[in-house]
Amino acid sequence: MNERRSKLSILWDILHTIQKKDGKAKPTHILYGANLSHDRLKGYLEKLMQDGFIEKVTEGRNTYYLLTKKGNEFLMEFRKIQKLSDAFGIEI
């Protein structure tokens, strides 16, 4: 069955991809890591910046997204929720 990912799952994928790159990732790395189209990624990145989970920085000609303290805290709490849902066999 072809199941769609939840928005929460997509946010996890984006933030986790940035975290795996030492908290600083280029948009292309996030695009592939989160398996999203460019247009959908742009929307999610804007939302994550508005909500304070990530910051956008430019270094020379390169753009990066940095994971904030709030973004790291979200990932820690989401891992707890994943463990709980796995223990009870509930998909999130």
N, C-alpha and C positions, 0 to 999 in steps of 0.2 A: 504494500500500500504506500502511496506517495503522500507523506504527511508534511504539512507546513510547519515551520518553526514558529514558536511563539516570539513575540517582541522581546520578552525577557531573555529568551535563549539567544536571540540575535545580539542584544546588548552585552550579554555575557561573552559571546564570541568576539565582539569588537574589543571589549576591555581586556579580555584574556590575551588576545593577540598582541595588544600593546604591552601588556605586562611581560609576556614572553620575550619581547624585544628590549628588555631592561627598562621598561616604562617609557620608551620613546620609539615611535614607529612612523614610517612614511605611509602616506595614504595607500600606495600600491600594496604594501605588505598587509595592511588591514583589509583591503579589498579581497585579496586572495585568502587570508586567514579566516575571514568571516563569511566567505563565499557569497558575496553580494554584488549586485550590479553597481555601476558608478553612481547612478542617480539615487538609488536607495541608500547607498553608503553616505552620500552627501547629507541626506536628510537626518540619518541617525547621528552623524558626527555633529551636526548643528544642534540637535537636541541634547546630546551629551555635553556639549560645551555650555549651552544655556543652563543646564542643571548642575554644572560644576564638577562633572566626572572626569573631564579631560580639558586640556588647554592646547591651543594651536600656537606653534612657534615657527618662525622662518629664520633659517640660517643660510645666508647667501641666496642661492636659487632653490634651496630645498625647503620643503614644508614638512613639519613633523607634528605628531600629536603626542602629548605627554599625559600620562596617567596622574591624576591628582590624588591627594590623601583620601578624598571622598570616593574616588574610583577604586582605590585599593581596599577601602573599607567595604564597599559594595561587593567586591570579589570575595573577600573573606566571609561575609555574611551569606552570600549566595552558595558558597561551598557547604556551609552548614545546612542550608535548605536542601541542597542536592543530596546530602547524606541522609537526611530525614526522609525525603521522598523515596530514595532508594530502599531504605529500611522498610517502608510500608508499600512498596511497589506502585507508587504514584508517579506518573510522568509530569514534568513541568515544562 
